[in-house]
Amino acid sequence: MALTQKQRLFVDEYLIDLNATQAAIRAGYSKRTAGQIGDENLKKPQIAQAIKEAMDSRNKRAQIDADYVLRRLVEIDQMDVADILTDDMSVRPLHEWPKVWRQYLAGFDVSELFEG
């Protein structure tokens, strides 16, 4: 059974934030019944299948899956500030930083402390 236009829009909108209620509202369902409709839509086999296919397609295009996310989280967890500092606590030149640091940081502030 093919999806209606509103159901197809629901699928597209659900992929934005995985919030069925908000997807239903954005797809044009009544705000008053959006929670119920969103829940019902997720339980419909044809809609659930369309969501799965759309997510799989997006993951393939982006080359990101749960394993990739977990690998990145492990890399971030294992980052050591000593990898970007010299023995005198100054910041190494960027080209000497490990890749994980270059990918993760968007910017940082450096403060100098003085005694006395």
C-alpha positions as CSV (number, residue, x, y, z in Angstrom):
1,M,0.0,0.0,0.0
2,A,1.5,3.3,-1.0
3,L,1.8,6.2,1.4
4,T,-0.5,9.2,1.1
5,Q,1.1,12.6,0.4
6,K,0.6,13.6,4.1
7,Q,2.2,10.3,5.3
8,R,5.2,10.8,3.0
9,L,5.6,14.3,4.4
10,F,5.4,12.9,7.9
11,V,8.2,10.5,7.0
12,D,10.4,13.4,5.7
13,E,9.6,15.6,8.7
14,Y,10.2,12.8,11.2
15,L,13.8,12.4,9.9
16,I,14.5,16.0,11.0
17,D,14.4,15.4,14.7
18,L,12.8,12.0,15.3
19,N,9.9,13.7,17.1
20,A,6.6,12.1,15.9
21,T,4.4,14.8,17.3
22,Q,6.3,17.7,15.7
23,A,6.6,15.7,12.5
24,A,2.8,15.3,12.4
25,I,2.3,19.0,13.0
26,R,4.8,20.0,10.3
27,A,3.2,17.5,7.9
28,G,-0.1,19.3,8.3
29,Y,-2.0,17.2,10.9
30,S,-4.0,19.0,13.6
31,K,-1.9,20.2,16.5
32,R,-4.6,18.9,18.9
33,T,-4.3,15.3,17.7
34,A,-0.6,15.4,16.5
35,G,0.7,13.3,19.4
36,Q,-1.8,10.6,18.8
37,I,-1.4,10.7,15.0
38,G,2.4,10.7,15.3
39,D,2.3,7.6,17.5
40,E,-0.2,5.8,15.2
41,N,1.9,6.7,12.2
42,L,5.1,5.2,13.7
43,K,3.1,1.9,14.3
44,K,1.9,1.6,10.7
45,P,4.1,-0.9,8.9
46,Q,4.3,0.9,5.6
47,I,5.3,4.2,7.4
48,A,7.8,2.4,9.6
49,Q,9.3,0.8,6.6
50,A,9.5,4.1,4.7
51,I,11.3,5.7,7.7
52,K,13.7,2.8,7.9
53,E,14.5,3.1,4.2
54,A,14.9,6.9,4.3
55,M,17.3,6.6,7.3
56,D,19.3,3.8,5.6
57,S,19.6,5.9,2.5
58,R,20.7,9.0,4.5
59,N,23.2,6.9,6.4
60,K,24.6,5.5,3.2
61,R,24.9,9.0,1.6
62,A,26.6,10.4,4.7
63,Q,28.6,7.3,5.3
64,I,27.6,7.5,9.0
65,D,26.1,4.7,11.0
66,A,26.0,3.8,14.7
67,D,29.4,2.2,14.5
68,Y,30.9,5.4,13.2
69,V,29.3,7.4,15.9
70,L,30.6,5.1,18.6
71,R,34.1,5.1,17.1
72,R,34.2,8.9,17.2
73,L,32.9,9.0,20.8
74,V,35.7,6.6,21.8
75,E,38.3,8.8,20.0
76,I,37.0,11.9,21.7
77,D,37.0,10.1,25.1
78,Q,40.6,9.1,24.6
79,M,41.8,12.6,23.6
80,D,44.7,13.8,25.9
81,V,45.6,17.4,26.2
82,A,49.2,16.4,26.4
83,D,49.0,15.5,22.7
84,I,48.8,19.2,21.8
85,L,51.0,20.8,24.4
86,T,54.8,20.9,24.7
87,D,56.7,20.2,27.9
88,D,56.7,23.9,28.8
89,M,52.8,23.9,28.5
90,S,52.8,25.9,25.3
91,V,50.4,24.9,22.5
92,R,52.1,22.9,19.7
93,P,51.8,24.1,16.1
94,L,48.5,22.9,14.5
95,H,50.3,20.7,12.0
96,E,51.7,18.7,14.9
97,W,48.3,18.0,16.4
98,P,46.7,14.5,16.1
99,K,43.9,14.3,13.6
100,V,41.2,13.7,16.3
101,W,42.1,17.1,17.9
102,R,42.0,18.9,14.6
103,Q,38.6,17.4,13.8
104,Y,37.1,18.0,17.2
105,L,38.0,21.5,18.3
106,A,36.4,24.5,16.6
107,G,38.3,27.0,18.7
108,F,39.8,27.6,22.1
109,D,40.9,30.4,24.4
110,V,44.4,30.6,25.9
111,S,44.9,32.3,29.2
112,E,48.3,33.0,30.8
113,L,48.7,33.0,34.6
114,F,51.4,34.9,36.4
115,E,52.7,34.5,39.9
116,G,53.0,37.6,42.1
